[in-house]
Amino acid sequence: MKLVVFDVDGTLVDSQHLIVAAQGMAFAEHGLEAPARAVALSVVGLSLPQAFRRLVGEDGPVEGLSESYKRAFNTLRLDPAYEEPLFPGMADLIERLRARDDLRLGVATGKSRRGVDRLIESHGWGKVFATIQTADDAPSKPDPAMLHQAMAEVGALPETTVMIGDTTYDMDMAVSAGAAAIGVAWGYHPPGALLGAGAVTVVETASALADMFSGSFRESGAGTSIGDLASD
């Protein structure tokens, strides 16, 4: 069974404005200066405790910031100004891939299970993903546990699994799990960093990503042939 696993924030969903605003509110609640926007987005993809450890260190108020962030996020997401739209072309890509009987789709994300459930409900994706791995289910990326669990759930092998994401955490996780990694250029880490972390390639558009699963892409890397995964 061939398995295609998607990251969420920065890959499927453009949530940057909501994330930065929620971080700002969390830091303000603790009397701390919020990180610069680029720094705030650099930890997207990690679980909340891991993200805040990176931002304030082990001795900082990691647990308190995590709880403050959750409250702020849940408040702000009700404000239309902080809508989380899908990136251009991703809805069509998911629809195309879900129709394939030789593929199974999955999600591996630093979001909570509750947050993923909201996303899936809002887009009518209730029967789209055969496996959903969240920050509630496994250690934070880049630990490979999410992918190991995803593969076990659908009966996929590492050599028939590909991870699609926008951060080095996604790429590192895929490499550690023995899967192929594809980076997307519209997210929160630069293409060079994704390639350095083991991405077979970095795509610029959803259309280019779709081409990789239409049999038109035949480049190999990281020990796995994307062409083999993509071929009909």
C-alpha positions as CSV (number, residue, x, y, z in Angstrom):
1,M,0.0,0.0,0.0
2,K,1.3,3.4,-1.0
3,L,0.9,6.1,1.7
4,V,1.0,9.9,1.2
5,V,1.2,11.8,4.5
6,F,0.6,15.6,4.7
7,D,1.7,18.1,7.3
8,V,-1.1,20.7,8.1
9,D,0.1,24.2,9.1
10,G,2.2,25.7,6.3
11,T,1.5,22.8,3.9
12,L,-2.3,22.4,3.6
13,V,-3.4,25.4,5.6
14,D,-2.2,29.0,5.7
15,S,-2.4,29.6,9.5
16,Q,0.5,32.0,9.9
17,H,-1.5,35.1,11.0
18,L,-3.4,33.1,13.6
19,I,-0.3,31.4,14.9
20,V,1.7,34.6,15.3
21,A,-1.2,36.5,16.9
22,A,-1.9,33.6,19.4
23,Q,1.8,33.5,20.3
24,G,1.8,37.2,20.9
25,M,-1.2,37.0,23.2
26,A,0.4,34.1,25.1
27,F,3.7,35.9,25.6
28,A,1.9,39.1,26.7
29,E,-0.1,37.1,29.3
30,H,3.3,36.1,30.8
31,G,4.8,39.5,30.6
32,L,7.3,38.5,27.9
33,E,8.3,40.1,24.7
34,A,6.9,38.1,21.7
35,P,9.4,36.6,19.2
36,A,9.8,38.2,15.8
37,R,7.4,36.9,13.2
38,A,10.1,34.8,11.4
39,V,11.1,33.2,14.7
40,A,7.5,32.5,15.7
41,L,6.9,30.7,12.5
42,S,10.2,28.8,12.6
43,V,8.8,26.5,15.3
44,V,5.5,25.7,13.5
45,G,5.2,21.9,13.2
46,L,6.5,21.1,16.7
47,S,4.2,20.2,19.5
48,L,3.4,23.2,21.8
49,P,5.8,22.3,24.6
50,Q,8.6,21.6,22.1
51,A,7.9,24.9,20.3
52,F,8.0,27.0,23.5
53,R,11.1,25.3,24.7
54,R,12.8,26.4,21.6
55,L,11.5,30.0,22.1
56,V,12.1,30.5,25.8
57,G,14.4,27.6,26.9
58,E,13.9,24.8,29.3
59,D,13.8,27.2,32.3
60,G,11.0,29.3,30.7
61,P,7.3,29.1,31.4
62,V,6.8,26.4,28.8
63,E,3.6,24.9,30.3
64,G,2.0,28.2,31.0
65,L,2.8,29.5,27.5
66,S,1.3,26.4,26.0
67,E,-1.9,26.8,27.9
68,S,-2.1,30.5,27.2
69,Y,-1.5,29.8,23.5
70,K,-4.4,27.2,23.4
71,R,-6.8,29.7,24.9
72,A,-5.7,32.5,22.6
73,F,-5.8,30.3,19.5
74,N,-9.4,29.1,20.3
75,T,-10.5,32.7,20.8
76,L,-8.8,34.1,17.7
77,R,-10.0,31.4,15.4
78,L,-13.6,32.6,15.8
79,D,-12.5,36.0,14.4
80,P,-12.9,36.1,10.5
81,A,-9.7,38.2,10.4
82,Y,-7.8,35.1,11.4
83,E,-9.2,32.7,8.8
84,E,-7.1,29.6,8.0
85,P,-7.5,29.1,4.3
86,L,-6.1,26.2,2.4
87,F,-3.2,27.1,0.2
88,P,-4.0,27.5,-3.5
89,G,-4.6,24.2,-5.3
90,M,-4.4,22.0,-2.2
91,A,-8.2,21.2,-2.1
92,D,-8.1,20.0,-5.7
93,L,-4.9,18.0,-5.1
94,I,-6.5,16.2,-2.1
95,E,-9.6,15.4,-4.2
96,R,-7.5,14.0,-7.0
97,L,-5.5,11.8,-4.7
98,R,-8.4,10.6,-2.6
99,A,-9.9,9.1,-5.8
100,R,-6.9,6.9,-6.4
101,D,-7.4,3.3,-5.3
102,D,-3.6,2.7,-5.1
103,L,-3.0,5.4,-2.5
104,R,-3.9,6.1,1.1
105,L,-3.7,9.6,2.5
106,G,-2.7,10.5,6.0
107,V,-1.9,13.5,8.2
108,A,1.0,14.0,10.6
109,T,0.9,17.3,12.4
110,G,1.9,19.2,15.5
111,K,-1.7,20.3,15.9
112,S,-3.9,18.8,18.6
113,R,-6.5,16.1,17.7
114,R,-9.2,18.7,18.4
115,G,-7.7,21.1,15.9
116,V,-7.3,18.5,13.2
117,D,-10.9,17.4,13.7
118,R,-12.1,21.0,13.2
119,L,-10.1,21.3,10.0
120,I,-11.4,18.0,8.6
121,E,-15.0,18.9,9.5
122,S,-14.7,22.3,7.9
123,H,-13.5,20.9,4.6
124,G,-15.7,17.8,4.5
125,W,-12.7,15.5,4.7
126,G,-14.3,13.0,7.1
127,K,-13.5,10.0,4.9
128,V,-10.4,11.3,3.2
129,F,-7.5,10.4,5.5
130,A,-6.9,6.8,6.4
131,T,-4.5,7.7,9.3
132,I,-4.3,10.9,11.4
133,Q,-1.4,11.5,13.7
134,T,-1.3,14.5,16.0
135,A,0.6,16.0,18.9
136,D,-1.8,14.1,21.2
137,D,-0.8,10.7,19.7
138,A,3.0,10.6,19.5
139,P,6.2,12.5,20.4
140,S,6.8,15.8,18.6
141,K,8.4,15.9,15.2
142,P,11.1,15.3,14.1
143,D,10.7,12.0,16.1
144,P,9.6,9.4,13.5
145,A,6.9,7.9,15.7
146,M,4.0,9.6,13.9
147,L,5.1,8.1,10.6
148,H,5.8,4.7,12.1
149,Q,2.3,4.7,13.6
150,A,0.7,5.9,10.3
151,M,2.5,3.2,8.3
152,A,1.4,0.5,10.8
153,E,-2.2,1.7,10.6
154,V,-2.5,1.3,6.9
155,G,0.0,-1.5,6.3
156,A,2.5,0.7,4.3
157,L,6.2,0.2,4.2
158,P,8.8,3.0,4.5
159,E,9.8,2.5,0.8
160,T,6.2,3.1,-0.3
161,T,5.6,6.1,2.0
162,V,6.1,9.8,1.3
163,M,5.9,12.8,3.7
164,I,4.9,16.2,2.3
165,G,5.7,19.2,4.5
166,D,7.1,22.7,4.7
167,T,9.6,22.4,7.6
168,T,12.8,20.7,8.3
169,Y,11.0,18.8,11.1
170,D,8.9,17.1,8.5
171,M,11.9,16.2,6.3
172,D,13.9,14.9,9.3
173,M,11.0,12.8,10.5
174,A,10.6,11.2,7.0
175,V,14.3,10.5,6.7
176,S,14.4,8.9,10.2
177,A,11.4,6.8,9.3
178,G,12.9,5.6,6.1
179,A,10.3,7.4,4.0
180,A,10.7,9.8,1.1
181,A,10.3,13.6,1.9
182,I,8.9,16.2,-0.4
183,G,9.1,19.9,0.6
184,V,6.7,22.7,-0.3
185,A,8.1,26.2,-0.9
186,W,5.1,28.1,0.3
187,G,5.5,27.3,4.0
188,Y,7.6,28.4,6.9
189,H,11.1,27.0,6.2
190,P,13.2,28.0,3.1
191,P,13.7,25.5,0.3
192,G,17.5,25.2,0.9
193,A,16.9,24.1,4.5
194,L,14.3,21.5,3.3
195,L,16.8,20.1,0.8
196,G,19.5,20.1,3.4
197,A,17.3,18.1,5.7
198,G,16.7,15.4,3.1
199,A,13.9,16.5,0.8
200,V,14.0,14.7,-2.5
201,T,12.7,17.9,-4.1
202,V,10.9,21.1,-3.1
203,V,7.9,22.1,-5.2
204,E,6.8,25.6,-5.8
205,T,3.1,25.0,-6.5
206,A,0.3,22.5,-5.8
207,S,0.2,21.9,-9.5
208,A,3.8,20.8,-9.5
209,L,3.1,18.6,-6.5
210,A,0.1,17.0,-8.4
211,D,2.4,16.3,-11.3
212,M,4.6,14.2,-9.1
213,F,1.6,11.9,-8.5
214,S,0.5,11.7,-12.2
215,G,3.4,9.6,-13.4
216,S,5.3,12.5,-14.9
217,F,8.0,12.7,-12.2
218,R,10.7,10.1,-12.1
219,E,13.5,11.5,-10.0
220,S,14.9,9.3,-7.2
221,G,16.4,10.3,-3.9
222,A,16.8,9.4,-0.2
223,G,16.7,5.8,-1.2
224,T,13.1,6.0,-2.5
225,S,11.8,6.5,-6.0
226,I,9.0,9.1,-6.1
227,G,8.3,7.8,-9.6
228,D,7.5,4.4,-8.1
229,L,5.2,6.0,-5.6
230,A,3.5,8.2,-8.2
231,S,3.0,5.7,-11.1
232,D,-0.4,4.5,-11.9
